[in-house]
Amino acid sequence: MRAWWWAWAAACVLAGAASGPQLAGAEVYTSIQDLTAVFSLERRVVEALATYLDDMEAKLFRIRKYLREYEQVSAEGAETDEVTLERLAGNPVHAFHLMKRLTVDWRHLEDQGKPDLWMDVLNTMRGEDSMGVRLPREEDLHGAAQALVRLHDVYNLNTTQLARGNVWGVQSAAELTAQDCLYMGKHSFNLGLYQRAVQWFEEAYALAGLEGNATVTQDQVNVFLDTAIKALDDNAANHNEAGRQQQDFSTTLLKEEAPAPKHRLAPVLSPREDAANFQALCRGEQLLSDAYMATLKCFYDSRGDAYLRLMPARVERHHWDPELLTFHDVISDDEIQRLQQLAAPMLARAMVQGPEGRGNTVSNTRTSKVGWLDDAQDPLVARLGARVARLTGLSTDVEGDDAEMLQVANYGIGGHYNPHHDYLLVDKTAHELENIHPRELVLGDRIATFMFYLSDVTRGGATAFPRLGTAVWPAKGSAAFWYNLKRSGRGSLATLHGACPVVHGSKWVSNKWIRERGQLLRKPCSLSPEE
């Protein structure tokens, strides 16, 4: 009986996760900017609901419940300024509840309202007063849940503390019910995270008892808990062995290495080792040896540019070979604000390269929204391109196809980007290259990446390099720089990197990808395949 029940319940979860249109740019959970707008809209909706309550007090028990839940959010910041709204949007539990209120709870409110008195509320929610704000859909609710599951797993968060509103040391009134924890456990199970699923189901069981089985009963939770424990036991041997290998690798392998600092070659790791290192770096663990760390200094550098001799760049070295640098204070707060204003109307769901190089596609490996800015669009964009050229010594002429347009990205709830390489061509087979647009082949590959950090991030959000054993943490006004290709033109496998999930706050970055073709006289090639 239980096996049948679990199969039916799991099918419902999977069917729900697949429901809803998969439109790029349609989601709101993938961008803190969109979430902020939804929080602002919800405040206006609440005002309309308060007016409605005056006329329908006796019939609006569900609306009173809605408002009581909303008060937990508004109590954390009564101000209506954008900073407060962005802080709320940057809290993953608040964001999950936002998705839930405006999907599940909202349907109940619509069903019981009288049309004549309900129109004011509907106009606020969907009419002219909404000012074009995208409303959450079922896919947003699933995305918000998966973001919490991702944060729970990557950062090894305490389940009880997370359910009580403590997200990596940041306490708030945003708590989870037993039903919420059951929902998180289902998503964890479907992702194959059986140990995490057991933790969520155990928390759901405990909360169900404290709630008096109000949102879900302990018997209902037990069905899922038993199934998750069985799945965990069935995979115990492999899981435990893999866990030991990951822990041993993350904590000892790189620390035991102490080669000559400037000639350290990052190993080519297995996917399991890459994942272990990535998560360890996201949590802030140090993987490089103390001896190697001692060689990494901060310094002033004119970068061989006459202009920068008057005001040298402030440079922080994270790795020698391949070189990984951070340039500090290279973009001002005013420039950042202007850049965000320019990009805001253009933000759409970020995509990744499709199978076999065929076009682009939306993927859960990357949860953010991006916009592209041409140098001709605003003088600031052209100035930033020229600044990148001075700091890197490379040509960033977009019109001459030496570099791509400037990309601006805003990450959403638990926003992340799985480890990947920035180069586009060198890892493709001859068959895959046939699917690449001829113009891309003429431009050459992405020789280098220059990434501006446009915001500080309260918790998480680092750019982690699992094969280098180091990470760059977001600092507003700074920029990371590295070469994706070796001087021979081969891909630098060691530059595998990913964006750690954002736990708290809003993460904005801006990427300038520099292409090969325009660098022939600026970055001479090497005949050695190892250089």
Rosetta blueprint (number, residue, H / E / L):
1 M L
2 R H
3 A H
4 W H
5 W H
6 W H
7 A H
8 W H
9 A H
10 A H
11 A H
12 C H
13 V H
14 L H
15 A H
16 G H
17 A H
18 A H
19 S L
20 G L
21 P L
22 Q L
23 L L
24 A L
25 G L
26 A L
27 E L
28 V L
29 Y L
30 T L
31 S L
32 I H
33 Q H
34 D H
35 L H
36 T H
37 A H
38 V H
39 F H
40 S H
41 L H
42 E H
43 R H
44 R H
45 V H
46 V H
47 E H
48 A H
49 L H
50 A H
51 T H
52 Y H
53 L H
54 D H
55 D H
56 M L
57 E H
58 A H
59 K H
60 L L
61 F H
62 R H
63 I H
64 R H
65 K H
66 Y H
67 L H
68 R H
69 E H
70 Y H
71 E H
72 Q H
73 V H
74 S H
75 A L
76 E L
77 G L
78 A L
79 E L
80 T L
81 D L
82 E H
83 V H
84 T H
85 L H
86 E H
87 R H
88 L H
89 A H
90 G L
91 N L
92 P H
93 V H
94 H H
95 A H
96 F H
97 H H
98 L H
99 M H
100 K H
101 R H
102 L H
103 T H
104 V H
105 D H
106 W H
107 R H
108 H H
109 L H
110 E H
111 D H
112 Q H
113 G L
114 K L
115 P H
116 D H
117 L H
118 W H
119 M H
120 D H
121 V H
122 L H
123 N H
124 T H
125 M H
126 R H
127 G L
128 E H
129 D H
130 S H
131 M L
132 G L
133 V L
134 R L
135 L L
136 P L
137 R L
138 E H
139 E H
140 D H
141 L H
142 H H
143 G H
144 A H
145 A H
146 Q H
147 A H
148 L H
149 V H
150 R H
151 L H
152 H H
153 D H
154 V H
155 Y L
156 N L
157 L L
158 N L
159 T H
160 T H
161 Q H
162 L H
163 A H
164 R L
165 G L
166 N E
167 V E
168 W L
169 G L
170 V E
171 Q E
172 S L
173 A L
174 A L
175 E L
176 L L
177 T L
178 A H
179 Q H
180 D H
181 C H
182 L H
183 Y H
184 M H
185 G H
186 K H
187 H H
188 S H
189 F H
190 N H
191 L L
192 G L
193 L L
194 Y H
195 Q H
196 R H
197 A H
198 V H
199 Q H
200 W H
201 F H
202 E H
203 E H
204 A H
205 Y H
206 A H
207 L H
208 A H
209 G H
210 L H
211 E H
212 G L
213 N L
214 A L
215 T L
216 V L
217 T L
218 Q H
219 D H
220 Q H
221 V H
222 N H
223 V H
224 F H
225 L H
226 D H
227 T H
228 A H
229 I H
230 K H
231 A H
232 L H
233 D H
234 D H
235 N L
236 A H
237 A H
238 N H
239 H H
240 N H
241 E H
242 A H
243 G H
244 R H
245 Q H
246 Q H
247 Q H
248 D H
249 F H
250 S H
251 T H
252 T H
253 L H
254 L H
255 K H
256 E H
257 E L
258 A L
259 P L
260 A L
261 P H
262 K H
263 H H
264 R L
265 L L
266 A L
267 P L
268 V L
269 L L
270 S L
271 P H
272 R H
273 E H
274 D H
275 A H
276 A H
277 N H
278 F H
279 Q H
280 A H
281 L H
282 C H
283 R L
284 G L
285 E L
286 Q L
287 L L
288 L L
289 S L
290 D H
291 A H
292 Y H
293 M H
294 A L
295 T L
296 L L
297 K L
298 C E
299 F E
300 Y E
301 D E
302 S L
303 R L
304 G L
305 D L
306 A L
307 Y H
308 L H
309 R H
310 L L
311 M L
312 P L
313 A E
314 R E
315 V E
316 E E
317 R E
318 H E
319 H E
320 W L
321 D L
322 P L
323 E L
324 L E
325 L E
326 T E
327 F E
328 H E
329 D L
330 V L
331 I L
332 S L
333 D H
334 D H
335 E H
336 I H
337 Q H
338 R H
339 L H
340 Q H
341 Q H
342 L H
343 A H
344 A H
345 P H
346 M H
347 L L
348 A E
349 R E
350 A L
351 M E
352 V E
353 Q E
354 G L
355 P H
356 E H
357 G H
358 R L
359 G L
360 N E
361 T E
362 V E
363 S L
364 N L
365 T L
366 R E
367 T L
368 S E
369 K E
370 V E
371 G E
372 W E
373 L E
374 D L
375 D L
376 A L
377 Q L
378 D L
379 P H
380 L H
381 V H
382 A H
383 R H
384 L H
385 G H
386 A H
387 R H
388 V H
389 A H
390 R H
391 L H
392 T H
393 G L
394 L L
395 S L
396 T L
397 D L
398 V L
399 E L
400 G L
401 D L
402 D L
403 A E
404 E L
405 M L
406 L E
407 Q E
408 V E
409 A E
410 N E
411 Y E
412 G L
413 I L
414 G L
415 G L
416 H L
417 Y E
418 N E
419 P E
420 H E
421 H L
422 D L
423 Y L
424 L L
425 L L
426 V L
427 D L
428 K L
429 T L
430 A H
431 H H
432 E H
433 L H
434 E L
435 N L
436 I L
437 H L
438 P H
439 R H
440 E H
441 L H
442 V H
443 L H
444 G L
445 D L
446 R E
447 I E
448 A E
449 T E
450 F E
451 M E
452 F E
453 Y E
454 L L
455 S L
456 D L
457 V L
458 T L
459 R E
460 G E
461 G L
462 A L
463 T E
464 A E
465 F E
466 P L
467 R L
468 L L
469 G L
470 T E
471 A E
472 V E
473 W L
474 P L
475 A L
476 K L
477 G L
478 S L
479 A E
480 A E
481 F E
482 W E
483 Y E
484 N L
485 L E
486 K L
487 R L
488 S L
489 G L
490 R L
491 G E
492 S L
493 L H
494 A H
495 T H
496 L L
497 H E
498 G E
499 A E
500 C L
501 P L
502 V E
503 V E
504 H E
505 G L
506 S L
507 K L
508 W E
509 V E
510 S E
511 N E
512 K E
513 W E
514 I E
515 R E
516 E L
517 R H
518 G H
519 Q H
520 L L
521 L L
522 R L
523 K L
524 P L
525 C L
526 S L
527 L L
528 S L
529 P L
530 E L
531 E L
